[in-house]
Amino acid sequence: MALAAAQPLLIDFVDHLAAGGDDDDDNVLAEVLIADDAEQFAGRTIAEVCGPLEGLQVLGLEHADGRFTVGPNGGTVLHERDRLMLYGNQTAIEALSAVAE
């Protein structure tokens, strides 16, 4: 708690992201679950899955076993039941979500 009090800009930044970020109304903060039957994602890298999508940032990854990776690199392999924390264009995130679930 003391750390948060010492870093108010960080709290403001996260609030800013959650509220839609930049002045662009199309950006959102979202979570995408890699479903058990999402064969097109499981075994592929973040770069393969998210790279073709314009304006998308992968902020974090919760692995199926509960571990977290902050700012995973493009070479990180996705597995069933992983969760991606994303920021970016709402249309791109919705397209990704539709295929992942």
SERO-313488 format. One record per residue: x negated, y, z negated of N, C-alpha, C, CB in turn. Coordinates in steps of 0.001 Angstrom, whole numbers, padded with zeros to 6 digits, always signed. Glycine has a CB too. Layout:
<sites>
XYZXYZXYZXYZ;...
</sites>
This chain:
<sites>
-000817-001179+000000+000000+000000+000000-000867+001252+000000+000933-000007-001192;-001942+001246-000765-002822+002419-000806-003454+002668+000551-003914+002240-001868;-003761+001599+001265-004342+001746+002596-003365+002440+003536-004742+000379+003163;-002088+002069+003469-001081+002708+004311-000959+004192+003985+000275+002017+004140;-001046+004536+002714-000954+005940+002315-002137+006733+002848-000882+006063+000789;-003265+006076+002994-004465+006746+003478-004502+006837+005000-005696+006023+002978;-003591+006146+005679-003591+006105+007136-002191+006375+007692-004106+004747+007629;-001650+007575+007445-000285+007845+007914-000149+007837+009436+000177+009176+007385;-001220+008154+010151-001145+008140+011611-000848+006735+012120-002455+008662+012224;-001411+005718+011472-001166+004337+011882+000312+003987+011740-002024+003369+011051;+000919+004389+010642+002346+004132+010437+003167+004886+011476+002777+004541+009009;+002812+006130+011741+003516+006909+012766+003373+006266+014135+002987+008347+012807;+002189+005725+014427+001942+005088+015716+002827+003859+015896+000468+004700+015845;+002909+003015+014890+003748+001816+014972+005220+002212+015104+003540+000916+013724;+005648+003223+014353+007019+003714+014492+007272+004219+015912+007297+004834+013473;+006288+004904+016476+006373+005430+017831+006549+004296+018845+005119+006254+018163;+005762+003224+018679+005885+002065+019576+007265+001421+019455+004791+001026+019264;+007713+001229+018238+009001+000571+018011+010156+001392+018569+009213+000325+016521;+009990+002701+018610+011043+003574+019106+011029+003717+020625+010917+004929+018472;+010080+003098+021283+010035+003178+022739+008754+003773+023266+011183+003974+023237;+007875+004159+022366+006547+004623+022767+006526+005931+023495+005913+003621+023609;+005868+005936+024629+005652+007140+025412+006970+007810+025767+004873+006817+026673;+006876+008885+026461+008075+009597+026895+008854+008806+027934+007704+010958+027454;+008329+007663+028300+008979+006782+029276+009995+005909+028541+007924+005898+030037;+011275+006099+028812+012335+005361+028126+012337+003878+028456+013670+005948+028474;+011558+003454+029444+011568+002056+029870+010619+001175+029070+011217+001969+031322;+009843+001738+028160+008899+000948+027378+009513+000493+026065+007635+001748+027110;+009247-000760+025706+009771-001343+024475+008702-002192+023797+011027-002188+024764;+008914-002426+022524+008107-003351+021738+008950-004612+021616+007704-002752+020311;+008397-005776+021983+009215-006989+022027+008408-008227+021651+009818-007166+023416;+009143-009271+021338+008575-010571+020990+009159-011593+021954+008874-010958+019490;+008288-012427+022528+008746-013446+023475+008264-014808+022992+008228-013151+024924;+009202-015712+022804+008904-017084+022379+008676-017951+023609+010057-017664+021505;+007595-018730+023594+007353-019709+024652+008121-020969+024249+005793-020001+024855;+009235-021221+024901+010117-022334+024538+009474-023683+024861+011461-022208+025268;+010019-024706+024240+009506-026066+024442+009569-026505+025895+010279-027043+023590;+010556-026022+026623+010722-026461+028008+010207-025431+029031+012187-026752+028274;+009428-024471+028569+008886-023447+029470+007565-023935+030069+008679-022096+028716;+007666-024939+030914+006482-025577+031492+005620-024621+032292+006896-026718+032368;+006233-023572+032860+005467-022629+033670+004565-021741+032813+006410-021766+034493;+004724-021754+031480+003877-020957+030592+002899-021820+029801+004738-020154+029637;+003385-022912+029232+002545-023769+028404+001369-024289+029213+003359-024939+027828;+000175-024115+028665-001034-024570+029338-001640-023527+030269-000737-025812+030112;-000964-022409+030459-001486-021327+031300-002063-020231+030413-000374-020753+032226;-002909-019399+030986-003516-018318+030218-002605-017088+030195-004890-017952+030804;-002884-016204+029252-002144-014944+029181-002304-014169+030485-002628-014091+027983;-003495-014172+031053-003732-013455+032313-002865-014017+033434-005217-013537+032707;-002713-015334+033487-001889-015958+034529-000412-015604+034357-002067-017482+034509;+000035-015554+033119+001448-015317+032832+001797-013828+032868+001809-015899+031472;+000963-012999+032258+001285-011580+032101+000568-010670+033087+000958-011147+030714;-000516-011146+033677-001317-010326+034573-000567-009708+035735-002411-011129+035100;+000297-010463+036391+001007-009898+037547+002049-008834+037180+001684-011007+038303;+002388-008722+035899+003433-007782+035481+002826-006411+035189+004180-008315+034234;+003299-005423+035880+002808-004046+035758+003224-003426+034423+003329-003187+036922;+002294-002751+033781+002614-001975+032585+002936-002791+031357+003746-001099+032868;+002273-003921+031180+002553-004799+030050+001284-004994+029233+003108-006161+030529;+001377-004781+027918+000249-004978+027009+000580-006087+026023-000097-003667+026259;-000317-007058+025887-000140-008106+024892-000844-007629+023624-000711-009499+025394;-000055-007323+022593-000594-006802+021340-001039-007917+020409+000437-005937+020645;-000342-009032+020453-000677-010113+019544-000043-011422+019977-000244-009769+018138;-000491-012475+019325+000002-013821+019602+000118-014570+018287-000934-014578+020594;+001310-015094+018019+001471-015996+016889+001475-017399+017468+002789-015692+016063;+000497-018190+017058+000387-019568+017540+001452-020431+016868-001034-020141+017266;+001785-021526+017484+002816-022430+016967+002504-022899+015544+002963-023638+017889;+001213-022940+015185+000839-023392+013842+000829-022264+012811-000522-024043+013885;+001255-021046+013227+001353-019929+012296+000168-018973+012283+001539-020455+010947;-000921-019333+012955-002073-018419+013020-001739-017230+013911-003337-019152+013551;-002367-016090+013633-002190-014901+014455-003489-014535+015155-001697-013728+013606;-003362-014040+016377-004483-013454+017101-004043-012056+017517-004909-014335+018350;-004787-011060+017052-004493-009677+017416-005266-009342+018678-004854-008693+016261;-004571-008801+019667-005214-008433+020924-005872-009602+021622-006230-007371+020681;-005133-010691+021851-005730-011853+022508-006216-011502+023909-004723-013003+022576;-007289-012142+024324-007813-011848+025664-007050-012644+026721-009325-012170+025740;-007249-012280+027961-006531-012896+029069-006798-014373+029236-006873-012205+030322;-007921-014856+028705-008257-016267+028828-007603-017159+027783-009726-016429+028751;-006861-016570+026854-006195-017346+025806-005104-018221+026420-005594-016408+024727;-005139-019501+026106-004164-020455+026644-002922-020454+025764-004771-021886+026734;-001766-020391+026413-000484-020415+025705+000003-021848+025521+000570-019591+026466;+000719-022050+024413+001270-023370+024099+002741-023220+023742+000485-024047+022933;+003466-024317+023835+004873-024310+023441+004992-023812+022007+005500-025723+023584;+006028-023013+021758+006361-022438+020447+005444-021284+020030+006303-023517+019396;+004528-020851+020901+003765-019625+020641+004707-018441+020816+002517-019504+021597;+004359-017318+020177+005138-016088+020324+004202-014953+020722+005898-015743+019008;+004553-014284+021805+003795-013126+022274+004435-011854+021740+003725-013095+023823;+003631-010931+021217+004085-009607+020833+003637-008668+021947+003515-009169+019420;+004598-008042+022603+004335-007269+023813+004789-005824+023668+005025-007910+025004;+004132-004958+024423+004576-003583+024573+004498-003251+026053+003713-002591+023710;+005566-002679+026573+005518-002299+027969+006883-002121+028579+004762-003305+028740;+006890-002163+029879+008083-001934+030668+009173-002937+030318+007756-002005+032149;+010350-002424+029960+011447-003288+029532+011850-004283+030607+012642-002454+029141;+011871-003876+031856+012260-004772+032945+011291-005936+033064+012327-004011+034269;+009986-005653+032952+008969-006720+033027+009106-007675+031853+007545-006119+033053;+009340-007136+030656+009492-007991+029472+010751-008848+029578+009543-007136+028190;+011834-008279+030068+013060-009057+030245+012869-010176+031265+014208-008145+030681;+012144-009914+032343+011867-010944+033344+011029-012064+032749+011151-010339+034557;+010025-011698+031976+009169-012684+031321+009969-013502+030325+007990-012000+030620;+010812-012847+029544+011636-013533+028544+012589-014527+029187+012426-012520+027725;+013167-014163+030297+014134-015039+030968+013488-016342+031402+014745-014334+032179;+012237-016288+031802+011527-017480+032256+010986-018271+031069+010382-017096+033206;+010617-017570+029985+009989-018221+028835+010973-019004+027979+009300-017193+027986;+012253-018617+028021+013216-019241+027105+014012-020340+027738+014151-018220+026569;
</sites>
